[in-house]
Amino acid sequence: GHALGDVFVTGRTSGDNLRLELESNFLGAKIAGQGEVVLRDQFAAQGRVEFTNLGVPAALELGGRGDLPVEGSADGFLTVAGEVGRAETFSATGSVSRIELAWSQGAVSRTLRGSGPVNWRLAKQRLTLEPFGLEGEGSDLRGSGSVELGGAGALNLALEGKLDLGALAAFWRQKLEIAGSSTLSVRVNGTRSQRNVDVRLEIQDASADS
């Protein structure tokens, strides 16, 4: 297995309320949170978690893509509310206030940073990613979309914009120095079990040296 970090949770009751506090270094981040559960009726709960320096490589490894040569980190927060034991009642909102992705291959290195906060929300088992931007040297990407977490899991995701071809060098099996620009469009539709992926790449002024 892989070390994910430690999680410490403390709780204190006051009447019908349970107050919770959380501290963690999960995925290398500094995480702190507070929440409250009403210990009667439907056990309504709410809470807020903030994180800084969440490690992108550890997150990729957890997701089974530790082979991708990507570094970086992110800061943000999330809030949740719902009834304990009833996933369909939960809603959440969150924002990634800072995200940085970096990779390199030999002398070639590239960095993408969020052009603003990446906001998302979860309601009625539907995760919605509001329009966001990633910018870097020669690159300007925009994305948005939604994922149904229940049922068949309908997908509607999009990423498009300008991408510096040098950004692809680190993902090439052979060591190449690639230059040029491109216009990228990626759209994912369908369901989790039957995905339709449409990728379009228009290349301008490309060159490559081994």
ZAKOL-693795 format. One record per residue: residue number from 0; residue in one letter; x, y, z of N, C-alpha, C, O, CB in turn. Coordinates in steps of 0.05 Angstrom, whole numbers. Glycine has a CB too. Layout:
ZAKOL-693795
NUM a X Y Z X Y Z X Y Z X Y Z X Y Z
...
This chain:
ZAKOL-693795
0 g 16 -24 0 0 0 0 17 25 0 42 23 2 -19 0 24
1 h 4 48 -2 18 74 -2 9 90 22 -14 90 30 12 89 -28
2 a 29 104 35 23 120 58 7 145 49 15 159 31 48 129 72
3 l -17 149 61 -34 171 53 -33 194 73 -40 216 66 -62 161 50
4 g -24 188 98 -23 209 118 -39 201 142 -51 179 144 -33 235 107
5 d -41 219 161 -55 215 186 -80 233 188 -80 255 177 -37 220 210
6 v -100 223 202 -124 238 207 -131 237 236 -132 216 248 -148 227 189
7 f -135 260 248 -142 262 277 -169 276 279 -173 298 269 -120 277 293
8 v -188 263 292 -215 274 296 -222 274 325 -218 254 339 -236 258 280
9 t -231 297 335 -240 299 363 -269 308 363 -278 322 346 -222 318 379
10 g -284 299 384 -312 306 386 -319 314 414 -308 303 433 -329 284 376
11 r -339 332 417 -349 340 443 -378 346 440 -387 359 422 -333 366 453
12 t -394 335 459 -423 339 459 -431 362 477 -418 368 498 -437 313 468
13 s -452 376 469 -465 396 484 -495 394 480 -505 404 459 -454 425 477
14 g -509 382 499 -537 377 494 -541 357 472 -530 335 473 -552 404 488
15 d -557 365 452 -562 347 429 -542 351 406 -545 339 385 -590 351 418
16 n -521 367 410 -502 373 389 -475 360 394 -465 360 416 -499 403 386
17 l -464 349 372 -437 338 373 -420 355 356 -424 358 332 -437 308 362
18 r -400 367 369 -381 385 355 -356 369 348 -344 356 365 -374 410 373
19 l -348 370 322 -325 355 313 -303 374 302 -309 395 291 -334 336 290
20 e -278 366 307 -255 381 296 -236 360 283 -232 339 294 -241 397 318
21 l -225 368 260 -209 349 245 -182 363 238 -181 386 232 -223 341 219
22 e -161 347 240 -134 355 231 -122 332 216 -125 309 224 -116 364 255
23 s -108 338 194 -97 316 177 -74 326 160 -72 350 154 -119 304 160
24 n -56 308 153 -36 313 133 -40 295 109 -20 287 96 -7 309 145
25 f -65 288 103 -72 270 81 -61 281 54 -64 304 48 -103 268 79
26 l -48 263 39 -35 270 13 -16 293 16 -12 309 -3 -57 277 -7
27 g -3 295 39 17 316 43 7 344 49 22 362 51 34 317 20
28 a -19 347 51 -31 373 55 -34 379 85 -33 362 102 -59 374 41
29 k -38 405 90 -47 413 117 -77 417 115 -87 434 101 -32 440 126
30 i -91 401 130 -121 400 129 -132 406 156 -123 394 176 -131 373 118
31 a -152 423 158 -165 429 183 -195 432 178 -203 444 157 -154 455 196
32 g -212 422 196 -240 424 191 -256 424 217 -246 416 238 -249 400 175
33 q -280 434 215 -299 435 238 -326 427 228 -334 433 205 -299 463 251
34 g -342 414 245 -369 407 238 -386 402 262 -377 403 285 -368 382 221
35 e -412 398 256 -431 394 278 -453 375 269 -462 376 246 -444 421 286
36 v -460 357 287 -482 338 281 -503 340 303 -496 341 327 -471 308 280
37 v -528 342 295 -551 343 314 -558 315 321 -567 300 303 -575 360 303
38 l -556 307 346 -560 279 354 -589 272 360 -596 261 381 -543 273 378
39 r -606 279 341 -635 272 343 -648 275 316 -636 285 297 -649 289 364
40 d -673 266 314 -688 267 289 -672 255 266 -666 231 267 -695 297 283
41 q -665 271 246 -652 261 222 -622 263 223 -608 258 203 -662 275 197
42 f -611 270 246 -582 273 250 -570 291 228 -552 284 213 -568 245 248
43 a -581 315 228 -571 335 208 -542 342 215 -534 345 238 -588 361 209
44 a -525 344 194 -497 350 197 -488 372 178 -500 376 157 -480 325 193
45 q -468 387 187 -456 407 169 -427 411 178 -419 405 200 -471 434 171
46 g -410 420 159 -382 423 165 -367 438 143 -377 442 121 -369 397 170
47 r -343 446 150 -325 460 131 -297 449 135 -287 446 157 -326 491 135
48 v -283 444 112 -256 434 113 -239 452 95 -247 459 72 -254 404 103
49 e -216 461 104 -197 477 89 -171 461 85 -163 447 104 -192 504 102
50 f -158 463 62 -133 449 57 -114 467 42 -121 485 27 -139 423 40
51 t -88 463 48 -66 477 34 -45 457 26 -40 438 40 -54 500 53
52 n -33 462 3 -11 445 -7 -19 416 -10 -4 398 -3 13 447 12
53 l -43 411 -21 -51 384 -27 -34 375 -51 -34 387 -72 -82 383 -34
54 g -20 353 -47 -1 344 -67 -14 330 -91 -28 311 -88 19 325 -55
55 v -8 341 -115 -19 329 -140 -8 301 -145 -24 284 -152 -14 347 -163
56 p 18 296 -142 29 269 -147 16 248 -130 10 226 -139 58 269 -143
57 a 12 254 -104 -1 234 -86 -30 229 -94 -39 207 -92 1 244 -57
58 a -44 251 -103 -71 247 -111 -73 230 -136 -91 213 -139 -84 275 -117
59 l -54 234 -155 -54 218 -179 -48 189 -173 -59 170 -185 -33 228 -199
60 e -29 184 -154 -23 157 -147 -46 143 -134 -52 120 -139 1 156 -128
61 l -61 158 -117 -85 147 -105 -106 140 -125 -120 120 -122 -97 167 -85
62 g -107 155 -147 -126 150 -169 -116 130 -189 -129 126 -210 -133 175 -182
63 g -93 117 -184 -83 97 -202 -67 108 -225 -61 93 -244 -105 81 -212
64 r -59 134 -225 -44 146 -247 -18 158 -237 -10 180 -245 -61 168 -261
65 g -5 143 -219 21 152 -209 42 153 -230 64 163 -224 29 136 -186
66 d 37 141 -253 57 140 -275 59 167 -289 79 172 -304 50 119 -295
67 l 40 185 -285 41 211 -299 62 229 -285 62 232 -261 14 225 -299
68 p 81 241 -301 103 256 -290 94 285 -282 106 304 -292 126 257 -309
69 v 74 287 -266 63 314 -259 68 320 -230 62 304 -212 33 315 -266
70 e 78 344 -225 82 355 -198 61 377 -194 47 384 -213 111 365 -193
71 g 60 387 -169 42 409 -165 27 407 -138 30 387 -124 22 412 -187
72 s 11 427 -132 -4 427 -107 -28 445 -111 -31 460 -130 14 436 -84
73 a -46 444 -90 -70 460 -92 -79 468 -64 -73 454 -44 -93 444 -106
74 d -93 491 -62 -105 501 -37 -135 504 -42 -144 509 -65 -92 528 -27
75 g -151 501 -21 -180 506 -24 -196 499 0 -185 496 22 -190 491 -48
76 f -222 497 -4 -240 490 18 -264 476 7 -270 476 -17 -248 515 34
77 l -279 463 25 -305 452 18 -324 453 43 -314 452 65 -302 423 8
78 t -349 456 37 -370 456 58 -390 434 51 -396 429 28 -384 483 61
79 v -400 420 71 -419 399 67 -443 402 86 -440 413 108 -406 371 71
80 a -466 391 78 -490 391 95 -508 369 86 -510 363 62 -505 419 94
81 g -521 356 105 -539 334 99 -547 319 123 -542 327 146 -527 316 78
82 e -559 296 119 -568 279 141 -551 253 141 -549 240 121 -598 272 138
83 v -540 247 164 -523 224 167 -537 199 159 -559 193 167 -513 222 197
84 g -524 183 142 -535 157 133 -553 160 108 -563 140 99 -551 145 154
85 r -557 184 98 -573 188 74 -557 205 54 -559 229 54 -600 202 82
86 a -542 191 37 -525 204 18 -540 223 0 -529 243 -9 -509 184 2
87 e -565 216 -7 -580 232 -26 -587 259 -15 -594 277 -30 -605 218 -34
88 t -585 263 11 -592 289 23 -568 308 24 -571 332 30 -603 285 51
89 f -544 298 19 -520 314 23 -516 333 -1 -520 326 -24 -496 297 27
90 s -508 357 6 -499 377 -14 -472 388 -5 -466 387 19 -520 400 -17
91 a -457 398 -24 -431 408 -18 -423 429 -38 -432 429 -61 -410 386 -18
92 t -407 448 -29 -395 468 -47 -366 470 -40 -358 464 -18 -409 496 -44
93 g -350 477 -59 -322 480 -54 -308 497 -75 -320 505 -95 -309 453 -54
94 s -283 504 -68 -268 521 -86 -238 514 -83 -228 512 -61 -273 551 -81
95 v -225 511 -106 -196 509 -106 -185 536 -112 -186 545 -135 -186 487 -127
96 s -175 550 -92 -166 578 -96 -140 580 -110 -134 600 -122 -165 592 -69
97 r -123 559 -107 -97 558 -121 -91 530 -131 -93 511 -115 -74 568 -102
98 i -84 528 -156 -75 502 -166 -51 507 -185 -52 525 -202 -98 487 -181
99 e -31 490 -183 -8 491 -200 0 463 -208 3 445 -192 16 505 -185
100 l 4 460 -234 12 434 -246 38 439 -261 40 458 -277 -10 423 -265
101 a 58 422 -256 84 425 -269 95 398 -278 91 378 -264 104 440 -251
102 w 109 398 -300 122 373 -309 146 381 -326 148 403 -337 102 355 -325
103 s 165 362 -329 189 367 -345 199 342 -358 193 320 -350 211 379 -326
104 q 214 346 -379 227 325 -394 253 336 -404 254 352 -423 209 314 -418
105 g 275 328 -391 301 339 -398 302 369 -393 296 377 -370 307 333 -427
106 a 309 384 -413 310 413 -410 283 427 -413 281 451 -408 330 425 -430
107 v 263 411 -420 236 423 -425 220 421 -399 217 399 -388 222 408 -448
108 s 209 443 -390 191 444 -367 168 463 -372 171 483 -385 207 452 -341
109 r 145 456 -362 121 472 -366 105 473 -340 106 454 -324 104 461 -389
110 t 91 495 -336 74 499 -313 47 510 -322 46 529 -338 88 517 -292
111 l 26 499 -311 -1 510 -314 -11 519 -287 -8 505 -267 -20 490 -327
112 r -24 542 -286 -35 553 -261 -64 561 -266 -71 569 -288 -18 576 -250
113 g -80 558 -245 -107 567 -247 -109 597 -251 -95 613 -237 -123 560 -223
114 s -124 606 -271 -127 635 -276 -146 648 -256 -150 672 -256 -137 639 -304
115 g -159 632 -240 -178 641 -219 -186 617 -203 -177 595 -208 -202 655 -232
116 p -204 620 -184 -214 597 -169 -229 577 -186 -243 584 -204 -231 606 -146
117 v -225 551 -179 -240 530 -191 -263 522 -172 -258 511 -151 -222 505 -198
118 n -287 530 -179 -310 526 -161 -327 502 -170 -329 496 -194 -328 551 -161
119 w -337 487 -150 -354 464 -156 -376 462 -135 -375 474 -114 -337 438 -157
120 r -397 446 -142 -419 442 -123 -430 414 -127 -429 403 -149 -441 463 -127
121 l -441 403 -106 -453 377 -107 -481 379 -95 -484 388 -72 -436 356 -91
122 a -501 371 -110 -529 371 -101 -544 349 -116 -541 346 -140 -542 399 -106
123 k -561 335 -101 -577 313 -112 -559 294 -127 -567 284 -149 -599 325 -130
124 q -536 287 -116 -517 268 -128 -507 276 -155 -500 260 -172 -530 241 -129
125 r -506 302 -160 -496 313 -185 -473 332 -179 -477 352 -164 -518 328 -202
126 l -449 326 -189 -425 342 -185 -422 361 -209 -420 352 -231 -400 325 -180
127 t -422 387 -204 -420 407 -225 -394 423 -222 -389 433 -200 -444 426 -225
128 l -378 424 -243 -353 439 -243 -359 464 -259 -363 463 -283 -330 422 -256
129 e -358 487 -245 -363 512 -258 -340 520 -277 -317 510 -273 -368 534 -237
130 p -345 537 -296 -323 545 -315 -298 553 -301 -299 569 -282 -333 567 -334
131 f -275 543 -310 -249 549 -298 -228 552 -320 -233 545 -343 -241 528 -277
132 g -206 563 -312 -184 567 -332 -157 558 -321 -152 559 -297 -183 596 -339
133 l -140 548 -339 -112 541 -334 -95 556 -354 -100 554 -378 -108 510 -335
134 e -74 570 -344 -58 585 -361 -28 579 -356 -20 572 -334 -63 615 -357
135 g -12 581 -377 17 577 -375 30 588 -400 16 599 -417 23 548 -371
136 e 56 584 -403 70 593 -426 59 581 -452 62 557 -457 100 586 -423
137 g 46 598 -468 35 588 -493 10 572 -490 0 561 -510 55 572 -507
138 s -2 571 -466 -26 554 -462 -47 571 -448 -42 587 -431 -19 529 -446
139 d -72 566 -456 -95 579 -444 -119 561 -448 -131 561 -469 -100 608 -457
140 l -126 546 -427 -147 525 -429 -171 533 -412 -167 546 -391 -136 498 -420
141 r -195 526 -421 -219 530 -406 -235 504 -404 -237 489 -423 -236 553 -420
142 g -246 499 -381 -261 475 -377 -286 479 -360 -289 499 -347 -243 454 -364
143 s -304 459 -360 -328 459 -344 -341 431 -347 -332 415 -363 -348 482 -353
144 g -362 426 -332 -376 401 -336 -391 391 -312 -393 405 -292 -357 380 -345
145 s -402 367 -314 -417 355 -293 -415 325 -294 -411 313 -316 -447 364 -293
146 v -419 312 -271 -418 283 -268 -440 275 -250 -442 285 -227 -390 273 -258
147 e -457 256 -259 -478 245 -241 -465 222 -225 -454 203 -236 -502 234 -258
148 l -466 225 -198 -454 205 -181 -472 181 -176 -463 160 -167 -447 218 -154
149 g -498 184 -181 -517 162 -178 -526 151 -205 -519 162 -226 -540 171 -161
150 g -541 130 -204 -552 119 -228 -530 110 -248 -510 98 -239 -570 138 -242
151 a -534 115 -273 -515 107 -294 -490 124 -294 -470 117 -306 -528 107 -321
152 g -492 148 -281 -469 165 -280 -465 181 -305 -444 178 -319 -445 150 -274
153 a -484 198 -313 -482 214 -337 -458 232 -335 -453 244 -315 -508 229 -342
154 l -444 235 -358 -420 252 -360 -424 274 -380 -436 270 -401 -396 235 -368
155 n -415 298 -373 -415 321 -391 -392 339 -384 -395 357 -368 -443 336 -390
156 l -369 333 -396 -344 348 -389 -332 359 -414 -333 348 -436 -324 329 -375
157 a -319 382 -411 -306 395 -434 -281 410 -426 -280 422 -404 -326 415 -448
158 l -261 409 -443 -236 424 -439 -227 433 -467 -224 417 -485 -214 407 -425
159 e -222 459 -470 -214 469 -496 -197 494 -493 -198 508 -473 -238 474 -514
160 g -182 500 -514 -166 524 -515 -139 520 -528 -136 500 -543 -161 534 -486
161 k -120 538 -523 -93 536 -535 -75 520 -517 -75 524 -492 -82 565 -540
162 l -58 503 -529 -39 486 -514 -12 487 -528 -10 481 -552 -49 457 -512
163 d 8 495 -513 35 495 -523 44 467 -528 42 450 -509 55 510 -504
164 l 54 460 -551 62 433 -557 85 423 -539 88 400 -534 70 430 -586
165 g 101 442 -530 123 435 -512 113 422 -487 127 407 -473 140 459 -506
166 a 88 428 -479 76 417 -455 72 387 -458 69 373 -438 50 430 -449
167 l 72 376 -483 67 348 -487 93 331 -486 92 307 -485 54 343 -513
168 a 116 345 -485 142 330 -488 146 310 -465 156 289 -469 165 350 -488
169 a 138 318 -441 142 300 -418 126 275 -419 132 255 -405 136 315 -392
170 f 105 275 -435 87 251 -437 95 233 -461 82 213 -466 58 260 -439
171 w 115 242 -476 123 226 -499 143 205 -491 161 211 -475 136 245 -521
172 r 140 180 -500 157 159 -492 186 163 -500 205 157 -485 148 133 -503
173 q 190 175 -524 217 182 -533 223 211 -524 206 228 -522 219 179 -563
174 k 249 216 -519 257 242 -510 259 260 -535 277 259 -551 285 241 -496
175 l 239 278 -536 237 297 -559 234 325 -548 222 329 -527 214 289 -578
176 e 246 344 -562 240 372 -557 220 381 -578 227 384 -601 267 389 -558
177 i 196 387 -569 174 394 -587 168 423 -584 167 434 -561 149 376 -581
178 a 164 437 -606 157 465 -606 133 469 -624 128 453 -642 180 483 -615
179 g 118 490 -619 95 496 -635 71 502 -617 73 502 -593 89 473 -654
180 s 48 506 -630 23 512 -615 1 495 -626 3 483 -648 16 542 -617
181 s -20 493 -611 -43 476 -619 -68 487 -607 -68 502 -587 -39 447 -611
182 t -90 479 -619 -117 485 -609 -129 458 -601 -132 440 -618 -135 500 -629
183 l -136 455 -576 -145 430 -565 -175 432 -557 -184 452 -547 -129 422 -540
184 s -189 410 -563 -217 408 -555 -222 379 -546 -219 360 -561 -237 416 -578
185 v -230 376 -521 -236 349 -509 -264 350 -498 -270 368 -481 -215 341 -488
186 r -281 332 -506 -308 330 -495 -314 301 -488 -309 283 -503 -329 341 -516
187 v -325 298 -464 -331 271 -454 -361 271 -447 -371 287 -431 -314 264 -428
188 n -376 253 -460 -405 250 -455 -411 220 -451 -394 203 -452 -421 262 -479
189 g -437 215 -447 -445 187 -443 -448 181 -413 -457 198 -398 -426 168 -455
190 t -440 157 -405 -442 148 -378 -415 136 -369 -397 133 -386 -465 127 -374
191 r -413 130 -344 -387 119 -334 -380 93 -348 -356 88 -353 -389 114 -304
192 s -400 76 -354 -394 51 -367 -393 53 -398 -381 36 -411 -415 31 -360
193 q -405 74 -409 -404 78 -438 -397 107 -445 -414 123 -451 -432 70 -451
194 r -371 112 -442 -362 140 -447 -357 145 -476 -348 128 -491 -336 144 -431
195 n -364 169 -484 -358 179 -511 -338 201 -509 -344 222 -497 -384 188 -526
196 v -314 197 -519 -293 217 -517 -286 228 -544 -279 213 -562 -267 205 -503
197 d -289 254 -547 -283 267 -573 -259 286 -569 -261 306 -554 -308 283 -583
198 v -236 280 -582 -212 296 -579 -205 307 -606 -203 293 -626 -189 279 -567
199 r -201 333 -607 -193 347 -632 -168 364 -626 -168 379 -607 -216 364 -644
200 l -148 361 -643 -123 376 -639 -114 388 -666 -108 373 -684 -101 358 -627
201 e -113 414 -667 -103 428 -691 -76 439 -684 -72 454 -665 -123 450 -700
202 i -56 432 -700 -27 438 -695 -18 460 -714 -24 459 -738 -9 413 -697
203 q -3 479 -703 8 501 -719 38 503 -714 47 502 -691 -7 528 -714
204 d 54 506 -735 82 513 -733 97 493 -716 113 501 -698 87 541 -723
205 a 93 467 -720 105 446 -703 133 439 -712 139 439 -736 88 422 -702
206 s 151 433 -693 177 422 -698 185 404 -676 176 407 -653 198 445 -702
207 a 203 385 -682 212 366 -661 241 359 -666 250 355 -689 195 340 -662
208 d 257 357 -645 285 349 -645 290 328 -624 280 331 -602 304 373 -641
209 s 304 307 -631 310 285 -612 336 291 -598 345 275 -581 312 258 -627
